Amino acid sequence: MEAKSLDLSVLVEIFNGDSAGIPDLLEDVSQTVDRIEASLIETCKRQDWPGAGKALHELKGMCASSGCVEVAQLCAQTEAILTAERYRQVPDCLESLRSACGRLRSAIREACADQYQAR
């Protein structure tokens, strides 16, 4: 079963059912994903594996706590590959992660549009 890009039920629970703050949080999440993704790409280009691990860990935590399931799972998988020092697999993992970040951005745009229309 494929993981969802965005599980809004996590955010609804965080906001105790009051969804008014969700669009603002999602915009923050989107900006943070952009920043960390750029950092991750750069650290991998330099083969800075500890730096890549740090970026992955930060992205995983933020995504897991905000319902960004697919990206969080791919971060965990990529972290495991780095821990096992299987660096040749990193480019494929990074490509999968970049695609997932793109799907997440689309899901966030859609969710924000839906939330603004519901107001």
N, C-alpha and C positions, 0 to 999 in steps of 0.2 A: 504494500500500500504506500502510495506516494504521500509525503508530508505536505501539509498545507503551508502556503507561504505566510499567511497571517491568520491567526486564530483570535478573532475579536472577543470571544467569550472571556479570554484572559484579561483583556482591558476592561471589559464591562465589570468583571469581578473586582479589579483594582479600584475602580471608581464607584463601587457599591451600587451598580445599576444606573448611575447618573452619567450618561454618555456625553455630556456637554464638553468635558475636558479631553475626550479621546482625539479629536482632530489635532489639537495642539501637541499632545504627546506624540502622535504619529509623525507630525512634522519634525519634531525633535529627533525621533528615532531615525527617520529618513536621512537627516543631516548627519547624524552620528554614524550611520551605516556608510554613507559616502566617505566620511573622513577616515574611518577605520579601514574600509576597503582600499582606499588610495594608499594608506600606510602599509597595509599588508602586501599590496602589489610591489611597492618600492622595496620593502625588506626582502621579499622573495627574489627580486631582481639582483639584489646585492648578496644573496645567499646568507642573509643575517637570520639564521634559523631561530636563535633566542628571541630576536625582535619579532619575527613572524609568529612565534608561539605566543608572545605577549599580546599581539594584535588579535590573534585568533581567540585567545581566552577572553579578552575584553568584548569582542563582538559576540561571542557565544553567550556570555553572561547577560549582556544587554538584550540580545534577541530572545533568549530563553525566558527572561522575566517580562517581556512585553508581547509574547504570543507569536513571535517570528520563528515558527517551528522549523521550517526547512533549513534556513540559514544556520540556526543553532545546531542542528544535527550535522550539517556539513562541516561546521567549525570543529565539532567534537571529533569527527572522523579525520579531519586534516591534522588536528592536534595529535591524534594517535599515530598518524604516519610520521609526523615530525619526531615524536618521542621515540619511535622505532628506528629513526634515522634512515627512512626510506625516501630520501630526497628526490630521487628520480620520479616519484609519483606526485610530487608537489605541483608541477604544472597542470596535470589533469585535474587534480583536486581544486586548484585555484580557478581553473576555467569553470568547473561545476559550481563553485562558490560564486563566481561573478555572475553566472547565469541566474542562480538563485537570488542574488541581490537585485538583479533586474526584475525578476518576477515579484519580489517583495516590494520594490518601488511601485510597480504597477498596482499591486494589491492595496498599498497605502493610498495611492491617488484615488483609487476607486472607493475605498472606505471613507476617505475624507470627503469626497464628493457626496456620498450617500449620507454622511453625518450632517453636512451643511444643508442638504436638501430637507433633512428631517427636522431641522430647527424652525 
